[in-house]
Amino acid sequence: MQTIGDLSRHFTMQRQTAQLKTDMTRLTNELSSGRVADPAARVGGDLQQIGHLEATLTRNAAYDRSGRETATRLAHASETFSLIGDLTGDLGRELLQTSTTDLSGRYDAFPQDAKRDFAGVVSAINASHAGRSAFSGTATTGTALLDAEAMLAALATDVAGATSAADLQQAVEDWFAPGGGFDTVGYLGAAQDLAPVKLGDHGEIAQGWRGDDLAVRSALSALALAAVTDDHPATTDPAARQAVLVAAGEALLDAEHASVAAEAEVGREQARLDTVMTRISAETASLEMAKTDLLAADPYRTATALEQVQQQLEMSYILTSRMSDLTLTRYLR
């Protein structure tokens, strides 16, 4: 029969065994993770330093995500301007390198090629990126430009009154100039640029390219000038058509240069972003190291403490078994 004293010792042993199990679990976790289980105890209850480290790491993780998204947008812009440069440069050189004799056989082909490339530029500018319009300024939910066929139709209507090659060329240039028909019906985006991407104190990255920028206007204007020679009354005369196509060729090469300049501008922002991302990565690595040093569990001390707890737990089982006249196996049940 157990006395009150026996029961008291039994319950005391149970509490000690439970505490030893808790300590063994904690030490096992610390040994496997390499970090202390109770950060507050490690820093004497002052969690401000840990909080500052974790808050900065959280912000840097957000900057890293934002930077990666920005990098893909910049890559998209760079590829778009590169495409526009290729389209305008290739057709422009072909127009200017074709002889007068050969040109007479290309009357139909050049306007059709220009219409195709015009549609290619419009499609590239209207392409969405990550579900947003990339060249519409702050109006990211809509397309930047009117459909290519509809835009050329609107242009044809507005320049129909041109009576000479020179008048036609001027009319097309005026339509795509700021304040012209392009601004009225061609460009559908906002007049405000997207705000730069701010990455905290690390810097900010510009992303303000729009479908009404010079590089886009000049490309569309030059391609449209070649396209309208297809059926405009002012270009029915072969010499007049040739004059307009040559002017279009020169304009296309100017547009190529504008696209190259725009691509270079994007490239500068990409280089700045790379620098900022490297800075963020280095700071994050430094902060992670500081946090690890602050919360690291010494592997030798932890292993020694774990071995001691295991020995104490085994002894506790032995004593409890003897007190209860039970085997360890029956006790564990």
Secondary structure, 3 states (H helix, E strand, C coil): CCCHHHHHHHHHHHHHHHHHHHHHHHHHHHHHHCECCCHHHHCCCCCHHHHHHHHHHHHHHHHHHHHHHHHHHHHHHHHHHHHHHHHHHHHHHHHHHCCHHHHHCCCCHHHHHHHHHHHHHHHHHHCEECCEECCCCCCCCCCCECCHHHHHHHHHHHCCCCCCHHHHHHHHHHHHCCCCHHHHHHECCCCCCCCCEECHHHCEECCCCCCCCHHHHHHHHHHHHHHHHHCCHHHCCHHHHHHHHHHHHHHHHHHHHHHHHHHHHHHHHHHHHHHHHHHHHHHHHHHHHHHHHHHECCHHHHHHHHHHHHHHHHHHHHHHHHHHCCCHHHHHC
